Amino acid sequence: MRSSHQLSILIVDDHLLIRLGLKQILSHEFRDVVFGEAGTAKEALAQVAAQPWHLVILDISLPDDDGFSVLPEICARRPQAAVLMLSMYADPFYAARSLQLGASGYISKSPGRSDLLKAVRSVLDGKKYFSESVLRGVDELKSAALHTSLSTQEYKVLLAL
């Protein structure tokens, strides 16, 4: 039986090596962590339904859906969970959409260990985390704010263009 103070982190990414790498980095930094893993949106939602998580690290690209579709579901089912979006891209459009849909933070897969740990600590402390380059882009997008009324599908089309 796990104590209520024990940190729990769900890692949602379709690449096994990414999940293993994140677990390795985080287990060195945070002791006594319970990890969960999911490789698809369906598995992620099953894990979220099964138990509460302190943190969900959610990849945007999943084989059966995308993180933007899964994020609102996670926020609705587990509003106390911090969600850190993970992407291959340091893209202000993705970051702005993540923030709009309820994410606590957004980080690309490119930064190193220290940036990842900074992001995880920030969202676990109840703060928002977005890298400086992404924040500048988000501020620019907020001034334009044209994308905020788009549906998830419309937004995917916009990003593809």
Helices and strands as residue ranges (DSSP letters): E 8-12, H 16-29, E 34-38, H 41-50, E 55-59, H 67-77, E 82-87, H 92-100, E 105-108, H 113-124, E 129-130, H 132-144, G 147-149, H 152-160
